[in-house]
Amino acid sequence: MLPSTADRLKQATDNEAFATAICDGIKAHFGWAITSLYYALVQVSRAYLASAGRPAITSHSQFQSEFVRTTGDAALYALYREMQDSSEEARYDCNPFSLAEVQQLRENVYRPCKEGMVKLIQALSPKKP
């Protein structure tokens, strides 16, 4: 059975908390904080697509096509892609990100992307009286 929208949003919250723990507690391995934030966006974006009734996503390229087609929001996808690229730089290119770089990405890329996706989910949710 596929995770529900609530399950995905909970996982996103857990990933975000892990990124915070890396930055505030461990104070090292900042590339993993970026990767954790990226995977938080993966969960939020999949929650949105599931809420929109779109099929389950099994690859990054399928996600790109489905997300842009469903939202029509290329700017929001560009933020998502910037987080993906930064995560890949950390994991595959051994880029030693600093705490300041994580904070910059969190504020200027992650947060607006997450907020945009949450608004999309909320727009699909039935209004409560």
C-alpha positions in Angstrom: 0.0 0.0 0.0 1.3 3.5 -0.9 1.9 6.0 1.9 -0.9 8.5 2.5 -0.5 12.2 2.1 -0.3 12.4 5.9 2.4 9.7 6.0 4.4 11.6 3.5 4.0 15.0 5.3 5.1 13.3 8.6 8.2 11.8 6.9 9.0 15.3 5.5 8.8 16.7 9.0 11.1 14.0 10.3 13.6 14.7 7.5 13.5 18.4 8.3 14.1 17.7 12.0 17.0 15.5 11.1 18.6 18.3 9.1 18.1 20.6 12.1 19.7 18.0 14.4 22.7 17.9 12.1 23.1 21.7 12.0 22.3 22.4 15.7 23.6 19.2 17.4 26.2 17.4 15.4 27.5 20.6 13.7 29.3 18.6 11.0 28.4 16.6 7.9 26.3 19.4 6.5 25.9 17.7 3.1 23.6 15.3 4.9 21.5 18.2 6.2 21.0 19.3 2.6 20.2 15.8 1.5 17.7 15.4 4.3 16.0 18.7 3.3 15.9 17.5 -0.3 14.2 14.3 0.7 11.7 16.3 2.8 10.8 18.0 -0.5 10.5 14.7 -2.2 7.9 13.6 0.4 6.0 16.9 0.3 5.9 16.9 -3.5 4.7 13.3 -3.6 2.1 14.1 -1.1 0.9 16.9 -3.4 0.8 14.6 -6.4 -1.1 11.9 -4.5 -3.6 14.6 -3.3 -4.0 15.6 -6.9 -4.9 12.0 -7.9 -1.7 11.6 -9.9 -0.1 8.1 -10.3 2.7 6.9 -7.9 6.1 8.3 -8.9 9.0 5.8 -9.3 11.8 8.0 -10.7 13.1 11.6 -10.6 12.5 12.1 -14.3 8.9 10.8 -14.0 8.5 13.3 -11.1 9.7 16.2 -13.1 7.3 15.5 -15.9 4.3 14.8 -13.7 5.0 17.8 -11.3 5.4 20.4 -14.1 2.4 19.0 -16.0 0.1 18.9 -12.9 1.1 22.3 -11.3 2.2 24.3 -14.4 4.6 25.9 -12.0 8.1 25.8 -13.5 9.5 28.2 -10.9 8.5 25.9 -8.1 10.0 23.0 -9.9 13.3 25.1 -10.3 13.5 25.4 -6.5 13.0 21.7 -6.1 15.6 21.0 -8.7 18.1 23.3 -7.0 17.7 21.3 -3.8 18.1 18.1 -5.8 21.3 19.4 -7.5 22.7 20.5 -4.1 22.0 17.1 -2.6 23.7 15.4 -5.5 26.7 17.7 -5.1 27.0 16.7 -1.5 26.7 13.0 -2.1 28.4 12.4 -5.4 30.7 15.3 -5.9 32.0 15.5 -2.3 31.1 19.1 -2.0 31.9 20.0 1.7 28.9 22.4 2.4 29.2 24.8 5.3 26.5 25.5 7.9 26.1 29.0 6.3 25.4 27.3 2.9 22.8 25.0 4.5 21.1 27.9 6.2 21.1 29.8 2.9 19.6 26.9 1.0 17.0 26.3 3.8 15.8 29.9 3.8 16.0 30.8 0.1 15.3 27.5 -1.7 13.9 24.8 0.7 11.4 26.9 2.6 9.8 28.7 -0.4 9.6 25.4 -2.2 8.0 23.6 0.7 5.6 26.5 1.4 4.5 26.5 -2.3 3.9 22.8 -2.3 1.9 22.9 1.0 -0.3 25.7 -0.5 -0.9 23.4 -3.5 -2.0 20.6 -1.1 -4.2 22.9 0.9 -5.9 24.2 -2.3 -6.9 20.6 -3.0 -8.1 19.8 0.5 -11.8 20.1 1.1 -12.7 23.3 3.0 -14.1 22.7 6.5 -17.1 24.8 7.6 
